[in-house]
């Protein structure tokens, strides 16, 4: 099976599942600062972590088992009942170094953790609300431990922070289903925005250098474009080097000419073609849910996950691959296994992912990335006959296998000037083998 088919498969299985039908891809980032974006572009691969009170409920409420991190909203859990879950948050097995270690071993360079999801619960010791880690039996500041562990391991800590909040008394609008039990009397959205800013201030002042702020839940009408603009600026003021995703931006009645954010965030998809000149990151789940669901064992295969990583890199984007840790503080076994398998592949082939740019080939039966004077070809099918490198204008100095630099596939040129690669011997990797083409100068590929 080729990478194209492999990469499409997860999406056909996932179609229509997501909590909401949001595809936040409409915003075009403004001119980014190359220096600030450099580490992120180099990274290409990060870990998304959805962890909170919903992880304790594990996707189940009153006999139904298809919930995730949206459980309070989708199962209509009354606020008081959800508040009760705070007392059950005691993940005694949580070990930030172990989590970050698994990310690092998988070849990931950053970790984006839910400092607060839509339910409003904060995984950090938020001085502005008791609805946070401080009120749990656990008490330890998860964000602090994760930020410190990331830095020890050389990874960038990043915060996912929801703008929408189903808990704060000043947040508006209320969910329709709880309008009667949670009246809006006295609610003041401006005060909520001050709370949000105060939370962001703590996240960007108290935890050292943060790689990215990843906002979400920005789609309700109360969050305006102007508010998004202000929040973007506020983040940059607090940490000039922080990068901010496009979901910081709010709605506007008029056409937005100054969309906010440094990178786009396609969700559960890899865009059909990349977006040249635009930074983007596809966020994708390993199974069907972002938050832990004990009943969801519908995990993508290692082949599919490696395929997604190769696909995003070859289109010039990043992959933010999700793990939904369990209530005890451990990762689901399926996630642990898949991360380890991706790590085995990345230890051999990671150089063809990290620090690369998009494929130069417009239309080829293989995926590819570029790095300076090098082209990497990703081969899922080990061709029996010569593989045409249609459009390649430069002649490689050498061709080799990334897994075995002493093996040199032959490159030949036919009468019409097309070059071909002849691969002998067995494929070095059962999932995806990488061929390296080295040139004397940056290679050229035409139509
Ligand atoms: C959606 C969902 C949310 C999830 C996010 C990840 O916006 O609302 O639950 O965290 O996607 O991209």
Boltz pocket constraint, residues with backbone or C-beta under 6 A from the ligand:
constraints:
  - pocket:
      binder: B
      contacts: [[A, 19], [A, 20], [A, 22], [A, 50], [A, 69], [A, 70], [A, 216], [A, 217], [A, 267], [A, 283], [A, 290]]
      max_distance: 6.0
